[in-house]
Amino acid sequence: MRVNPLLLVLLLFFFSCKKNETDGVVAEILIDSVTVNGLGMVNGGTVHEIDYNAQDIKIYFANEVDSSLFNPAKLYFTGPSNTAFKYSFQKNKKVLCITPQQKLEPVSIYKIIFDEGENLGGINKIFYIFKFHTRIDSTYKFPQIEDEELLTLVQRQTFKYFWDYAHPVSGLARERFGSGDVVTSGGSGFGMMAILVGISRNFITRSEGFERLNTIVNFLNNPETDRFQGAFPHWLNGSTGKVYPFTTKDNGGDLVETALLMQGMLTVREFFKNGSDAERAMCDTIQKLWEEVDWSWYRKNEENVLYWHWSPNYGWEMNHQIRGWNEALIVYVLASSSPTYPITNEVYHEGWARNGAYPMVNNNTFYGIQLPLGENYGGPLFFSHYSFLGLDPRNLSDRYANYWNQNVVHTLINRAYCIANPKKNVGYSADCWGLTASDIPGGYSASQPMNDRGVIAPTAAIASMPYTPEESLRALRFFYYVLGDKIWGEYGFNDAFSLTSLWFANSYIAIDQGPIVCMIENHRSGLLWDLFMGAPDVQEGLNKLEFLF
């Protein structure tokens, strides 16, 4: 029988079309899993601490991939360095192996991205992204020097924040790097004490330090500089002296910031009080400013507690009582020490100390360490720093605590929490610890064990140097030698970092930089403690509050 040639062509075309619709159709592909150096990754997830020297990246598919259709240009491997890669399929065509052609960068984020489409040996209907972080390069970034040299280097570099970056008109400390005219009262108190350290360490001369401090004191004494019943606001305009509202209703007196400023000024007074005529004249101005703070007025109608804020527009609406335990012990010490407007003993015991009620007295145990005062785990470490830049805790005690012991165990608990690392934050260790108030990714927070944001602030461990000298020095070495290429800069250590998110702040903040300079010095020489505690009015105030010192 003869076959119609045209019919034969049509039949062949029909069967070839049927094959394309079945066997020849490109299959959908699904990724089962991805591993890097044996660590499994989920879509959208991240694995940490991958060796930057060697990576074994495998992509496991649910079904066989047609490797002839694989287009490597549609598999994206991205990072901060050259990410050219080689690839190969294992024999079963279900495993794709990726090998970077160059060593990756340490402490960096890398991404493996599979886009949707028909480019990976099949139809991919899901957008996949896998991230991994490379580990720290533990080699030293700077030449190793003697520990005493390192302490001096850190003090000198950090001191520059208060010297080189001070406000050009007032000489006061800017709130933070980039804050322009906004200066901080409390941070300026820290800065004034840092200038005394600068003189003592020969970073500057006595005359240079006096000139700067005299500029600051005269600016603060200027009638145009805002004060509220003698108390300074949290923030000032460094050119005009006018209040710069911290918040809408916080546009008046801030008693805590004033106390931190006065702590610095009284320490300066003690340093220069037997000096030249010009130096003694500056001390007289400091005495005037000190005597004009009406501490007792901040009792708000004679209550047995001090209030943090008062506003000429909003009165007492902030309604923030200053109660312990926190950073504000210095407020009550100075309020008791005032030669003109002192508080009574009852204001301290009922207001600040709550007569021993929690969270003043704690006495619970954390990591085998008993905590005398404060909230559980002790709170942020600045509680043990701000009041104690001048107030010497070495022999300080009252009916509630021995304050040296309080500050030591607070620091040890903070460190022990970081070593235990219950939230599994990357990098927390005996070398890398310290939770306190600092910048965090996207904001600012008072980090502590009960508010752990995965962020370490160098000031926390370094400013604890008097309390935990070996542990703090160990952390300092790590911050400088190992992480120095990431966090060491023009004004010392940047404010904070997170090895979990590989975030490194580019900021400096006055209230974090100041304790580094001052507390290292108290550890080394006791300079600021000796000066402040030598003030007769401070001694009288402590005696009134029944302190032993």
Residue pairs with C-beta under 8 A, 6 or more apart in sequence:
26 66
26 69
26 118
26 122
26 123
27 63
27 66
27 122
27 123
28 122
28 123
28 124
28 125
29 61
29 62
29 63
29 65
29 120
29 121
29 122
29 123
29 124
30 61
30 62
30 63
30 126
31 43
31 59
31 60
31 61
31 62
31 114
31 126
31 128
32 60
32 61
32 62
33 40
33 41
33 42
33 60
34 40
34 41
34 57
34 58
34 59
34 60
34 112
34 128
34 130
35 41
35 56
35 57
35 58
35 60
36 47
36 50
36 55
36 56
36 57
36 130
36 132
37 50
37 51
37 54
37 55
37 56
38 56
39 47
39 50
39 132
40 47
41 47
41 130
41 131
41 132
42 130
43 126
43 128
43 129
43 130
44 129
45 130
45 131
46 131
46 132
46 133
47 131
47 132
47 133
48 132
48 133
48 135
48 426
48 500
49 133
49 134
49 135
49 426
50 110
50 132
50 133
50 134
50 135
51 134
51 135
52 103
52 104
52 105
52 106
52 108
52 134
52 135
52 137
53 103
53 104
55 99
55 100
55 104
56 97
56 99
57 97
57 98
57 99
57 100
57 112
58 95
58 96
58 97
58 98
59 95
59 96
59 98
59 112
59 114
60 94
60 95
61 93
61 94
61 95
61 96
62 94
63 94
63 122
64 92
64 93
64 94
65 89
65 93
65 94
65 96
65 120
65 121
65 122
66 93
66 121
66 122
67 89
67 93
67 121
68 121
69 118
69 119
69 120
69 121
69 122
70 89
70 96
70 119
70 120
70 121
71 119
71 120
72 85
72 87
73 119
74 114
74 115
74 117
74 119
74 120
75 87
75 98
75 112
75 113
75 114
75 120
76 111
76 112
76 113
76 114
76 115
77 83
77 85
77 98
77 100
77 110
77 111
77 112
77 113
78 110
78 111
78 113
79 104
79 105
79 108
79 109
79 110
79 111
80 105
80 108
80 109
81 102
81 104
81 105
81 108
82 101
82 102
83 100
83 104
83 110
84 100
84 101
84 102
85 98
85 99
85 100
85 101
86 98
86 99
86 101
87 96
87 97
87 98
87 99
88 96
88 97
89 95
89 96
89 97
90 96
90 97
93 121
98 112
104 110
104 134
105 134
106 134
106 135
106 136
106 137
107 133
107 134
107 135
107 136
107 137
107 486
107 499
107 502
108 133
108 134
108 502
109 131
109 132
109 133
109 502
110 131
110 132
110 133
110 134
111 129
111 130
111 131
112 128
112 129
112 130
112 131
113 127
113 128
113 129
113 130
114 120
114 124
114 126
114 127
114 128
114 129
115 124
115 127
116 124
116 125
116 126
116 127
117 123
117 124
118 124
133 426
133 502
136 427
136 482
136 483
136 499
137 482
138 482
139 482
140 481
140 482
141 481
141 482
141 483
141 484
141 485
142 480
142 481
142 484
142 488
144 481
145 153
147 473
147 477
150 476
150 477
150 480
151 476
151 520
151 524
152 201
154 462
154 476
154 480
154 492
154 493
154 516
154 520
155 197
155 201
155 203
155 516
155 517
155 520
155 521
156 201
156 203
157 488
157 490
157 491
157 492
158 194
158 491
158 492
158 493
158 513
158 516
158 517
159 194
159 195
159 197
159 198
159 203
159 517
160 490
160 491
160 492
161 173
161 177
161 191
161 491
161 492
161 508
161 510
161 513
162 173
162 190
162 191
162 194
162 195
162 510
162 513
162 514
162 517
163 195
163 198
163 203
163 204
163 212
164 491
165 174
165 177
165 491
165 508
166 172
166 173
166 174
166 191
166 212
167 173
167 174
167 181
167 183
167 238
167 239
169 219
169 238
169 239
170 183
170 215
170 216
170 219
170 236
170 238
170 239
170 241
171 212
171 213
171 215
171 216
171 219
172 183
172 184
172 188
172 191
172 216
172 219
172 236
172 238
173 183
173 184
173 187
173 188
173 190
173 191
173 510
173 514
174 180
174 182
174 183
174 184
174 238
174 510
175 182
175 183
175 184
175 187
175 235
175 509
175 510
176 507
176 508
176 509
176 510
177 491
177 506
177 507
177 508
177 509
178 507
181 237
181 238
181 239
181 240
181 244
182 235
182 236
182 237
182 238
182 244
183 235
183 236
183 237
183 238
184 234
184 235
184 236
184 257
184 510
184 511
185 232
185 233
185 234
185 235
185 236
185 254
185 257
185 258
185 260
185 261
186 234
186 256
186 257
186 260
186 261
186 386
186 510
186 511
187 260
187 509
187 510
187 511
187 514
188 216
188 261
188 264
188 510
189 260
189 261
189 262
189 263
189 264
189 265
189 514
190 260
190 264
190 389
190 510
190 511
190 513
190 514
190 515
190 517
190 518
191 264
191 510
191 514
192 213
192 216
192 264
192 265
192 267
192 268
193 263
193 264
193 267
193 268
193 389
193 390
193 514
193 517
193 518
193 528
194 514
194 517
194 518
195 204
195 209
195 212
195 213
195 268
196 209
196 267
196 268
196 271
196 527
196 528
196 531
197 203
197 517
197 518
197 521
197 527
197 528
198 204
198 209
199 205
199 206
199 208
199 209
199 271
200 521
200 525
200 527
201 521
210 272
210 275
210 278
210 279
210 282
213 268
213 272
213 282
214 278
214 282
217 265
217 268
217 282
217 285
217 286
217 289
218 285
219 225
219 241
220 232
220 261
220 289
221 285
221 288
221 289
222 241
224 240
224 241
224 242
225 236
225 241
225 242
226 232
226 233
226 236
226 241
226 242
226 243
227 253
227 292
228 252
228 253
228 310
228 311
228 312
229 253
229 293
229 294
229 297
229 298
229 310
230 253
230 258
230 289
230 292
230 293
230 294
230 341
231 253
231 254
231 255
231 258
231 293
231 294
231 298
231 310
232 253
232 254
232 257
232 258
232 261
233 243
233 244
233 245
233 246
233 250
233 251
233 252
233 253
233 254
233 257
234 246
234 250
234 254
234 257
235 243
235 244
235 245
235 246
236 242
236 243
236 244
237 243
237 244
243 251
243 252
245 251
246 254
249 309
249 311
249 313
249 314
249 317
249 318
250 309
250 311
250 318
251 311
251 312
251 313
251 314
252 309
252 310
252 311
252 312
252 313
252 314
253 298
253 309
253 310
253 311
254 308
254 309
255 295
255 298
255 306
255 307
255 308
255 309
255 322
255 331
256 308
256 322
256 327
256 328
256 331
258 293
259 328
259 330
259 331
259 334
259 335
260 330
260 386
262 289
262 290
262 293
262 334
263 330
263 334
263 387
263 389
263 390
263 391
263 532
264 389
264 390
265 286
265 289
265 290
266 286
266 290
266 334
266 390
266 532
266 535
266 537
266 538
267 390
267 528
267 531
267 532
268 282
268 283
268 286
269 283
269 286
269 287
269 290
269 535
270 531
270 532
270 534
270 535
271 531
272 279
272 280
272 282
272 283
273 279
273 280
273 283
274 280
275 283
290 338
290 339
291 338
291 339
291 340
292 340
293 334
293 338
293 341
294 340
294 341
295 306
295 334
295 335
295 338
295 341
295 342
295 343
296 335
296 338
296 341
296 342
296 343
297 341
298 306
298 307
298 310
298 335
299 305
299 306
299 307
299 343
299 347
300 307
300 310
300 316
303 351
304 344
304 346
304 347
304 350
304 351
305 321
305 322
305 323
305 347
305 350
305 351
305 352
306 321
306 322
306 331
306 332
306 335
306 343
306 347
306 351
306 352
307 316
307 318
307 319
307 320
307 321
307 322
308 318
308 320
308 321
308 322
309 316
309 318
309 320
310 316
310 318
311 317
311 318
321 351
322 328
322 331
322 332
322 351
322 352
323 351
323 352
323 354
323 360
324 352
324 353
324 354
324 359
324 360
324 373
324 374
325 359
325 360
325 362
325 373
325 374
325 375
325 379
325 383
326 374
326 379
326 383
327 382
327 383
327 385
327 386
327 387
328 352
328 387
329 352
329 387
329 391
330 386
330 387
330 390
330 391
331 352
332 343
332 347
332 348
332 351
332 352
332 545
333 387
333 391
333 538
333 541
333 542
333 545
334 538
334 541
335 341
335 342
335 343
335 347
335 541
336 342
336 343
336 345
336 348
336 541
336 542
336 544
336 545
337 535
337 537
337 538
337 540
337 541
337 542
337 544
338 537
338 541
339 537
342 541
342 544
345 544
345 545
345 546
348 545
349 355
352 360
353 360
353 400
354 360
356 399
356 400
359 374
359 375
360 373
360 374
360 400
361 372
361 373
361 400
361 401
362 371
362 372
362 373
362 374
362 375
362 376
363 370
363 371
363 372
364 370
364 371
364 376
365 371
366 376
366 377
366 378
366 413
366 416
366 417
367 412
367 413
367 416
367 417
367 420
369 409
369 412
369 413
369 416
370 409
371 377
371 378
371 406
371 409
371 410
371 413
372 400
372 401
372 402
372 405
372 406
372 409
373 400
373 401
373 406
374 383
374 406
374 410
375 450
376 449
376 450
377 413
377 414
377 417
377 448
377 449
377 450
378 384
378 409
378 410
378 413
378 414
378 448
378 449
379 410
379 446
379 448
379 450
380 435
380 436
380 437
380 446
380 447
380 448
380 460
381 410
381 411
381 414
381 434
381 435
381 436
381 448
381 460
381 461
381 463
381 464
382 436
382 437
382 446
382 459
382 460
382 463
382 511
382 515
383 410
384 406
384 407
384 410
384 411
384 464
384 467
385 436
385 459
385 463
385 464
385 515
385 519
386 511
386 515
388 403
388 407
388 519
388 522
389 514
389 515
389 518
389 519
389 522
389 528
390 528
390 529
390 531
390 532
390 533
391 529
391 532
391 533
392 522
392 526
392 529
392 530
392 532
392 533
392 549
393 403
393 404
393 406
393 407
394 404
394 526
394 529
395 404
395 548
395 549
396 402
396 403
396 404
396 542
396 547
396 548
396 549
397 403
397 547
397 548
397 549
398 545
398 546
398 547
398 548
399 546
404 467
407 464
407 466
407 467
408 467
408 468
410 467
411 464
411 467
411 468
411 471
411 472
412 468
412 471
413 449
414 433
414 434
414 435
414 448
414 449
414 460
415 430
415 433
415 434
415 461
415 468
415 471
417 435
417 449
417 452
418 428
418 429
418 432
418 433
418 434
418 435
418 456
419 428
419 429
419 430
419 433
421 428
421 429
423 452
423 454
425 452
425 454
425 498
425 499
425 500
426 454
426 499
426 500
427 456
427 499
427 500
428 456
430 471
430 474
431 474
431 475
431 477
431 478
431 482
432 456
432 475
432 478
432 479
432 499
433 456
433 460
433 461
433 471
433 475
434 456
434 457
434 458
434 459
434 460
434 461
434 462
434 464
434 475
435 447
435 448
435 449
435 452
435 455
435 456
435 457
435 460
436 446
436 447
436 448
436 457
436 459
436 460
436 512
437 444
437 445
437 446
437 447
437 457
437 511
437 512
438 444
438 445
438 447
438 455
438 457
438 459
438 460
438 495
438 496
438 505
438 509
438 512
439 455
439 495
439 496
439 505
439 507
439 509
440 447
440 453
440 455
440 496
440 498
441 455
441 498
441 501
441 503
445 451
445 453
445 455
447 453
447 455
447 457
453 498
454 498
454 500
454 501
455 496
455 497
455 498
455 503
456 496
456 497
456 498
456 499
457 495
457 496
457 512
458 475
458 476
458 479
458 487
458 493
458 494
458 495
458 496
458 516
459 493
459 495
459 512
459 513
459 515
459 516
461 468
461 471
461 472
461 475
461 476
461 479
462 472
462 475
462 476
462 479
462 493
462 516
462 519
462 520
463 515
463 516
463 518
463 519
463 520
464 471
464 472
464 519
465 472
465 473
465 476
465 519
465 520
465 523
466 519
466 522
466 523
469 523
479 487
479 488
479 493
480 488
480 493
483 497
486 497
486 504
487 493
487 494
487 497
487 504
487 505
488 494
489 506
489 508
491 508
491 513
492 508
492 513
492 516
493 516
494 504
494 505
494 506
494 507
494 508
495 505
495 507
495 508
495 509
495 512
496 505
497 503
497 504
497 505
498 504
518 528
521 527
521 528
522 528
522 529
532 538
533 539
533 549
539 549
542 549
